[in-house]
Amino acid sequence: MNIEKRSAGASSSTRTTLPPRGRAWRALAPWLALIACFAAAPIVGAWLSPSGAPQGWLLACLAQVATMIVFALSYNLLLGETGLLSFGHAAPAGLGALAAAHLFNRYALPLPLLPIAGGVGGAAFGALTALVAARRAGTAFAMITLGLGELVAAAAWALPDWFGGEAGVGIDRASGPAIAGWTFGPDREAYWVIAVWCVLASAAIFALSRTPFARLANAVRDNPVRAAALGATPARVRATMIVWSSAFAGVAGTLTLINVELAAAESVGMMRSAAVLIATVTGGTASFFGPALGAIVWVVFSVGVASATRAWMLYVGLFFIVVVLGAPDGLAGCAARQRARLARHGWRRCRAPWLAATSATASAAFALVLAVQWAYAVRFRADDPRAWFATPTPATASGLVALIVVLAGLAFVVGRRAARAARALDAAGEVR
């Protein structure tokens, strides 16, 4: 918390030196980048594609990014704004998607309105959660949400008529009414629905985070006793924020339903709750767009790295540990500190520690990947006997070990030098 406050203070002091127009552009830059990413990437993909249409994998990845951004931002309403650590945030997302799927199959709702139904379903479960857990915070709240999440996951197999059993509840996007000639069956049409809803939901969450109610939630997070003494009711504030967070989680779950046309029982499990927790903490809870950055990182691991190696979950865990230890305020907080350092000292003085830190990180990552992939190749050599490092010769094995040791030692030495240079730079700034 102290680190978050210091980083926030540093960034705010930097902002005050900017003219009003510069502050406006800085505030708009993340939104413009988000919209440009969703709008330009399919156009560029279509331009590069021989068929003139964007590749399906590109639209699928962007749709997953959009869905995860809304999911992580909704989770940050609990963790970042109210200080509530939840281990069952997948439950409102999955139940909202299931409710939307049943309504779509029964009443043929227009597909662009489906996230509203999912949001209502998520909010309904959030209200039930608030009745049980809103009076508690900290570890007690975390354990209650863990228990509720496991209850919902167990019910997914006990109530196959509602959850669809192992097959889940599927939908046909094209079976709903067409709007302006769009049937929403093609991936491209469904993608634009998801992208627009991502921007709208993100803007709504941003507006909610700037209301007086959000400031009251911050007060309950920081000092519930004092907030109660000033007339607020902590349990009521927590309950309201739980409902809002669950509603946006239901929207995120429905966007996943639109993307894959399936509401699976696994969508309410612990794995999905852990994914949104990792994404939010990795990105940073002190910045509004921090969870969005963490969502992008999670999709890179779960889609890009997972397609290249079966050890992707190991890399996720190691990356999460490194971020928590090295940057407790997340990637966004680390970026804010570096931006403040650049504004204070200039590019020339920051260049040396940055280059050293980049070299140390690259050496450590290369050594880690080489060791992990070698270990996995030996462990699963029966699945891929052609891998050259699965059965290396003694000379090759000795060379690999030597290379890993050299890279690790280089990362240690250069990393310490980068840390000393950064501390000296900050000390020079404090003296000034």
C-alpha positions as CSV (number, residue, x, y, z in Angstrom):
1,M,0.0,0.0,0.0
2,N,2.8,2.4,0.8
3,I,4.5,1.7,-2.5
4,E,1.2,2.3,-4.3
5,K,0.7,5.7,-2.5
6,R,4.3,6.7,-3.2
7,S,4.0,5.8,-6.9
8,A,0.6,7.6,-7.1
9,G,2.1,10.6,-5.5
10,A,5.1,10.6,-7.9
11,S,2.8,10.4,-10.9
12,S,0.5,13.1,-9.6
13,S,3.5,15.4,-9.0
14,T,4.5,14.8,-12.6
15,R,1.0,15.5,-13.9
16,T,0.8,18.9,-12.2
17,T,3.7,20.2,-14.2
18,L,1.9,19.6,-17.5
19,P,-0.3,22.2,-19.1
20,P,-4.1,21.4,-19.2
21,R,-3.9,20.3,-22.8
22,G,-1.1,17.9,-22.0
23,R,-3.0,16.4,-19.1
24,A,-6.1,16.0,-21.3
25,W,-4.0,14.1,-23.9
26,R,-2.5,11.9,-21.2
27,A,-5.9,11.0,-19.9
28,L,-7.2,10.2,-23.4
29,A,-4.2,8.3,-24.6
30,P,-5.1,4.9,-23.0
31,W,-8.7,5.2,-24.4
32,L,-7.4,6.0,-27.9
33,A,-5.0,3.2,-27.7
34,L,-7.7,0.8,-26.7
35,I,-10.1,1.9,-29.5
36,A,-7.2,1.9,-32.0
37,C,-6.2,-1.7,-31.0
38,F,-9.7,-3.0,-31.5
39,A,-10.4,-1.0,-34.7
40,A,-7.1,-1.1,-36.5
41,A,-6.0,-4.7,-35.9
42,P,-8.8,-6.4,-37.9
43,I,-8.3,-3.8,-40.7
44,V,-4.6,-4.5,-40.9
45,G,-5.2,-8.2,-40.6
46,A,-7.7,-8.0,-43.5
47,W,-5.2,-6.0,-45.5
48,L,-2.4,-8.5,-45.0
49,S,-4.6,-11.5,-45.6
50,P,-4.7,-12.9,-49.2
51,S,-8.5,-13.5,-48.9
52,G,-9.1,-9.9,-47.9
53,A,-10.7,-10.9,-44.6
54,P,-9.0,-10.9,-41.2
55,Q,-7.7,-14.2,-39.9
56,G,-10.0,-16.0,-37.6
57,W,-7.3,-16.5,-35.0
58,L,-6.7,-12.7,-34.9
59,L,-10.3,-12.0,-34.2
60,A,-10.5,-14.8,-31.6
61,C,-7.4,-13.4,-29.7
62,L,-8.7,-9.8,-29.8
63,A,-12.1,-11.0,-28.6
64,Q,-10.4,-12.8,-25.7
65,V,-8.5,-9.6,-24.9
66,A,-11.7,-7.6,-24.9
67,T,-13.5,-10.1,-22.6
68,M,-10.6,-10.3,-20.2
69,I,-10.3,-6.5,-20.0
70,V,-13.9,-6.2,-18.8
71,F,-13.5,-9.1,-16.5
72,A,-10.3,-7.7,-14.8
73,L,-11.8,-4.2,-14.5
74,S,-14.9,-5.6,-12.8
75,Y,-12.7,-7.5,-10.4
76,N,-10.7,-4.4,-9.6
77,L,-13.9,-2.7,-8.4
78,L,-13.6,-5.2,-5.5
79,L,-9.9,-5.6,-5.0
80,G,-8.6,-2.1,-5.9
81,E,-11.5,0.2,-5.0
82,T,-13.0,-1.7,-2.0
83,G,-10.1,-3.8,-0.8
84,L,-12.0,-7.1,-1.1
85,L,-10.0,-10.1,-2.2
86,S,-12.4,-12.6,-3.9
87,F,-11.6,-16.2,-4.9
88,G,-14.9,-16.8,-6.6
89,H,-15.3,-14.0,-9.1
90,A,-15.8,-16.5,-11.9
91,A,-19.2,-17.5,-10.4
92,P,-21.1,-14.3,-11.4
93,A,-19.4,-14.3,-14.8
94,G,-20.3,-17.9,-15.6
95,L,-23.9,-17.6,-14.2
96,G,-24.5,-14.4,-16.1
97,A,-23.4,-16.2,-19.3
98,L,-25.6,-19.2,-18.5
99,A,-28.6,-17.0,-17.9
100,A,-28.0,-15.1,-21.2
101,A,-27.6,-18.4,-23.1
102,H,-30.9,-19.7,-21.8
103,L,-32.7,-16.5,-22.6
104,F,-31.2,-16.4,-26.1
105,N,-32.2,-19.9,-26.9
106,R,-35.7,-19.5,-25.5
107,Y,-36.7,-16.0,-26.6
108,A,-34.2,-15.2,-29.4
109,L,-33.0,-11.9,-28.0
110,P,-31.0,-9.7,-30.3
111,L,-27.4,-10.6,-29.8
112,P,-26.1,-7.1,-29.1
113,L,-28.5,-6.9,-26.1
114,L,-27.4,-10.2,-24.7
115,P,-24.7,-8.7,-22.3
116,I,-27.4,-6.8,-20.6
117,A,-29.1,-10.0,-19.7
118,G,-25.8,-11.4,-18.5
119,G,-25.2,-8.4,-16.4
120,V,-28.5,-8.7,-14.7
121,G,-27.8,-12.4,-14.0
122,G,-24.4,-11.6,-12.6
123,A,-25.9,-8.8,-10.4
124,A,-28.5,-11.2,-9.0
125,F,-25.7,-13.6,-7.9
126,G,-23.8,-10.6,-6.5
127,A,-26.8,-9.7,-4.4
128,L,-26.8,-13.2,-2.9
129,T,-23.1,-13.0,-2.3
130,A,-23.5,-9.6,-0.6
131,L,-26.1,-11.0,1.8
132,V,-23.6,-13.6,3.0
133,A,-20.2,-11.8,2.7
134,A,-20.7,-8.0,2.9
135,R,-20.3,-7.8,6.6
136,R,-16.8,-9.3,6.4
137,A,-13.5,-8.2,4.8
138,G,-10.0,-9.5,4.6
139,T,-9.4,-13.2,5.0
140,A,-13.0,-13.9,6.0
141,F,-14.4,-12.4,2.8
142,A,-11.9,-14.3,0.7
143,M,-12.8,-17.6,2.3
144,I,-16.5,-16.9,2.0
145,T,-16.2,-16.2,-1.7
146,L,-14.0,-19.3,-2.1
147,G,-16.7,-21.4,-0.6
148,L,-19.5,-19.8,-2.7
149,G,-17.4,-20.3,-5.8
150,E,-16.9,-24.0,-5.0
151,L,-20.6,-24.4,-4.3
152,V,-21.4,-23.0,-7.7
153,A,-18.8,-25.2,-9.4
154,A,-20.2,-28.3,-7.6
155,A,-23.8,-27.3,-8.7
156,A,-22.6,-27.2,-12.3
157,W,-22.4,-31.0,-12.2
158,A,-25.4,-31.6,-9.9
159,L,-27.8,-29.5,-12.1
160,P,-27.2,-30.6,-15.7
161,D,-30.5,-29.2,-17.0
162,W,-29.3,-25.6,-16.1
163,F,-25.5,-25.9,-16.6
164,G,-25.7,-28.3,-19.5
165,G,-23.4,-31.0,-17.9
166,E,-20.1,-31.6,-19.6
167,A,-21.3,-30.2,-22.9
168,G,-22.4,-26.9,-21.5
169,V,-25.1,-24.6,-22.9
170,G,-24.5,-23.7,-26.5
171,I,-26.0,-21.0,-28.7
172,D,-26.2,-20.2,-32.4
173,R,-25.4,-16.6,-32.9
174,A,-27.2,-16.5,-36.3
175,S,-30.5,-17.8,-34.8
176,G,-31.3,-14.4,-33.3
177,P,-33.0,-11.6,-35.2
178,A,-30.8,-9.8,-37.8
179,I,-30.1,-6.1,-37.3
180,A,-29.3,-3.9,-40.4
181,G,-28.4,-7.0,-42.4
182,W,-26.1,-8.4,-39.7
183,T,-26.9,-11.9,-38.6
184,F,-23.9,-12.0,-36.2
185,G,-23.0,-15.5,-37.4
186,P,-19.7,-14.6,-39.0
187,D,-16.8,-14.1,-36.6
188,R,-16.2,-10.6,-37.8
189,E,-19.7,-9.4,-36.9
190,A,-19.6,-11.0,-33.5
191,Y,-16.2,-9.5,-32.9
192,W,-17.4,-5.9,-33.4
193,V,-20.2,-6.6,-30.9
194,I,-17.6,-7.7,-28.4
195,A,-15.3,-4.8,-29.1
196,V,-18.0,-2.2,-28.7
197,W,-19.3,-3.7,-25.5
198,C,-15.7,-3.8,-24.2
199,V,-15.3,-0.1,-24.7
200,L,-18.8,0.7,-23.3
201,A,-18.3,-1.5,-20.2
202,S,-14.8,0.0,-19.6
203,A,-16.2,3.5,-19.9
204,A,-19.0,2.6,-17.4
205,I,-16.6,1.1,-14.9
206,F,-14.4,4.2,-15.3
207,A,-17.3,6.5,-14.6
208,L,-18.3,4.5,-11.6
209,S,-14.7,4.6,-10.2
210,R,-14.9,8.4,-10.4
211,T,-18.1,8.8,-8.4
212,P,-18.4,9.9,-4.8
213,F,-19.6,6.4,-4.0
214,A,-16.2,5.0,-5.2
215,R,-14.4,7.5,-2.9
216,L,-16.6,6.2,-0.1
217,A,-15.6,2.6,-1.0
218,N,-11.9,3.7,-0.9
219,A,-12.5,5.1,2.6
220,V,-14.1,1.8,3.7
221,R,-11.1,0.0,2.2
222,D,-8.5,2.1,4.0
223,N,-10.2,2.6,7.4
224,P,-13.7,1.1,7.9
225,V,-13.9,2.1,11.5
226,R,-13.3,5.8,10.7
227,A,-15.7,5.6,7.7
228,A,-18.4,4.2,10.0
229,A,-17.7,7.0,12.5
230,L,-18.3,9.5,9.8
231,G,-21.8,8.0,9.1
232,A,-21.1,5.4,6.4
233,T,-22.1,1.8,6.7
234,P,-19.2,-0.4,5.5
235,A,-21.4,-3.4,5.0
236,R,-23.8,-1.5,2.8
237,V,-20.9,0.0,0.7
238,R,-19.3,-3.4,0.2
239,A,-22.7,-4.9,-0.7
240,T,-23.3,-2.3,-3.4
241,M,-19.9,-2.6,-4.9
242,I,-20.2,-6.4,-4.9
243,V,-23.4,-6.1,-6.9
244,W,-21.8,-3.7,-9.4
245,S,-18.7,-5.8,-9.8
246,S,-20.8,-9.0,-10.3
247,A,-22.9,-7.2,-12.9
248,F,-19.9,-6.2,-15.0
249,A,-18.5,-9.8,-14.5
250,G,-21.7,-11.1,-16.0
251,V,-21.2,-8.8,-19.0
252,A,-17.7,-10.2,-19.4
253,G,-19.0,-13.8,-19.2
254,T,-21.6,-13.0,-21.8
255,L,-19.0,-11.6,-24.1
256,T,-17.1,-14.9,-23.8
257,L,-20.4,-16.7,-24.7
258,I,-20.8,-14.5,-27.8
259,N,-17.2,-15.3,-28.8
260,V,-17.2,-19.1,-28.4
261,E,-21.0,-19.7,-28.6
262,L,-20.8,-21.9,-25.4
263,A,-21.4,-21.4,-21.7
264,A,-19.3,-24.2,-20.2
265,A,-19.4,-25.5,-16.7
266,E,-15.7,-24.8,-16.4
267,S,-16.4,-21.1,-16.7
268,V,-17.5,-21.0,-13.0
269,G,-14.5,-22.9,-11.7
270,M,-11.5,-21.9,-9.6
271,M,-9.2,-21.7,-12.6
272,R,-11.0,-18.7,-14.1
273,S,-11.2,-17.0,-10.7
274,A,-7.4,-17.4,-10.4
275,A,-6.9,-16.1,-13.9
276,V,-8.7,-12.8,-13.2
277,L,-6.8,-12.4,-9.9
278,I,-3.4,-12.9,-11.6
279,A,-4.3,-10.5,-14.4
280,T,-5.5,-7.8,-12.0
281,V,-2.6,-8.0,-9.6
282,T,0.0,-8.3,-12.4
283,G,-1.3,-5.2,-14.1
284,G,-1.7,-3.2,-10.9
285,T,-4.7,-2.3,-8.8
286,A,-3.8,1.3,-8.2
287,S,-4.2,2.4,-11.8
288,F,-7.5,2.1,-13.7
289,F,-5.9,0.6,-16.8
290,G,-3.5,-1.6,-14.8
291,P,-6.0,-4.6,-14.9
292,A,-6.4,-4.0,-18.6
293,L,-2.7,-4.3,-19.1
294,G,-2.7,-7.5,-16.9
295,A,-5.5,-8.9,-19.0
296,I,-3.4,-8.5,-22.2
297,V,-0.5,-10.2,-20.5
298,W,-2.7,-13.1,-19.4
299,V,-4.0,-13.6,-23.0
300,V,-0.4,-13.5,-24.3
301,F,0.4,-16.4,-21.9
302,S,-2.8,-18.4,-22.2
303,V,-2.9,-18.2,-26.0
304,G,0.5,-17.3,-27.4
305,V,2.8,-19.1,-24.9
306,A,0.4,-22.0,-24.5
307,S,0.5,-22.7,-28.2
308,A,4.3,-23.0,-28.1
309,T,4.9,-25.0,-24.9
310,R,3.0,-27.1,-22.4
311,A,4.9,-25.3,-19.6
312,W,2.9,-22.1,-20.0
313,M,1.3,-22.3,-16.5
314,L,4.8,-22.6,-15.0
315,Y,5.8,-19.4,-16.8
316,V,2.6,-17.7,-15.6
317,G,3.4,-18.6,-12.0
318,L,7.0,-17.5,-12.2
319,F,6.1,-14.3,-13.9
320,F,3.4,-13.6,-11.2
321,I,6.0,-14.1,-8.4
322,V,8.5,-11.9,-10.1
323,V,6.0,-9.1,-10.5
324,V,4.7,-9.3,-6.9
325,L,8.2,-9.3,-5.5
326,G,9.7,-6.7,-7.9
327,A,6.8,-4.4,-8.5
328,P,4.1,-4.8,-5.8
329,D,2.0,-2.1,-7.5
330,G,2.0,-4.1,-10.8
331,L,3.2,-3.3,-14.3
332,A,1.2,-0.1,-14.5
333,G,2.8,1.2,-11.2
334,C,6.3,0.2,-12.5
335,A,5.6,2.1,-15.7
336,A,4.4,5.1,-13.8
337,R,7.6,5.2,-11.7
338,Q,9.8,4.9,-14.8
339,R,7.9,7.7,-16.5
340,A,8.4,9.9,-13.4
341,R,12.1,9.0,-13.4
342,L,12.4,9.9,-17.0
343,A,10.6,13.3,-16.5
344,R,12.9,14.0,-13.5
345,H,16.3,13.0,-14.9
346,G,16.0,12.8,-18.7
347,W,16.7,10.1,-21.2
348,R,20.4,10.2,-21.1
349,R,20.7,9.6,-17.4
350,C,18.0,6.9,-17.4
351,R,19.5,5.1,-20.4
352,A,22.2,3.2,-18.5
353,P,20.1,1.6,-15.7
354,W,17.4,0.8,-18.2
355,L,19.7,-1.0,-20.6
356,A,21.3,-2.9,-17.7
357,A,17.9,-3.9,-16.4
358,T,16.8,-5.0,-19.9
359,S,20.0,-7.1,-20.4
360,A,19.6,-8.7,-17.0
361,T,16.0,-9.6,-17.6
362,A,16.7,-11.0,-21.1
363,S,19.6,-13.1,-19.7
364,A,17.5,-14.5,-16.8
365,A,14.5,-15.2,-19.1
366,F,16.7,-17.0,-21.6
367,A,18.3,-19.1,-18.9
368,L,15.0,-19.9,-17.4
369,V,13.3,-20.9,-20.7
370,L,16.2,-23.0,-21.7
371,A,16.2,-24.9,-18.3
372,V,12.4,-25.4,-18.3
373,Q,12.1,-26.5,-21.9
374,W,15.0,-29.0,-21.4
375,A,13.4,-30.4,-18.3
376,Y,10.0,-30.7,-20.0
377,A,11.6,-32.3,-23.1
378,V,13.3,-35.0,-20.9
379,R,10.1,-35.5,-19.0
380,F,7.8,-35.9,-22.0
381,R,10.4,-37.4,-24.4
382,A,7.9,-40.2,-25.3
383,D,5.5,-37.6,-26.8
384,D,8.1,-35.9,-28.9
385,P,11.2,-38.1,-29.3
386,R,12.6,-36.0,-32.1
387,A,13.4,-33.0,-29.8
388,W,17.2,-32.8,-29.9
389,F,17.5,-31.9,-26.2
390,A,15.3,-34.7,-25.0
391,T,18.2,-37.2,-25.2
392,P,21.3,-35.0,-25.5
393,T,24.8,-36.4,-25.7
394,P,27.1,-35.8,-22.6
395,A,28.9,-33.0,-24.5
396,T,25.6,-31.3,-25.4
397,A,24.3,-31.7,-21.9
398,S,27.5,-30.2,-20.4
399,G,27.2,-27.3,-22.9
400,L,23.6,-26.6,-22.0
401,V,24.4,-26.6,-18.3
402,A,27.3,-24.3,-18.8
403,L,25.2,-21.9,-20.9
404,I,22.5,-21.8,-18.3
405,V,24.9,-21.1,-15.5
406,V,26.7,-18.3,-17.5
407,L,23.4,-16.7,-18.4
408,A,22.1,-16.9,-14.8
409,G,25.4,-15.4,-13.5
410,L,25.3,-12.6,-16.1
411,A,21.7,-11.8,-15.1
412,F,22.7,-11.6,-11.4
413,V,25.7,-9.4,-11.9
414,V,24.1,-7.0,-14.4
415,G,20.9,-6.9,-12.4
416,R,22.8,-5.8,-9.2
417,R,24.5,-3.2,-11.3
418,A,21.2,-1.9,-12.7
419,A,19.7,-1.8,-9.2
420,R,22.7,0.2,-7.9
421,A,22.5,2.6,-10.8
422,A,18.8,3.2,-10.2
423,R,19.3,3.8,-6.5
424,A,22.1,6.3,-7.3
425,L,19.8,8.1,-9.8
426,D,17.0,8.4,-7.3
427,A,19.4,9.5,-4.5
428,A,20.7,12.2,-6.9
429,G,17.1,13.4,-7.5
430,E,16.3,13.6,-3.8
431,V,19.5,15.6,-3.1
432,R,18.3,18.1,-5.8
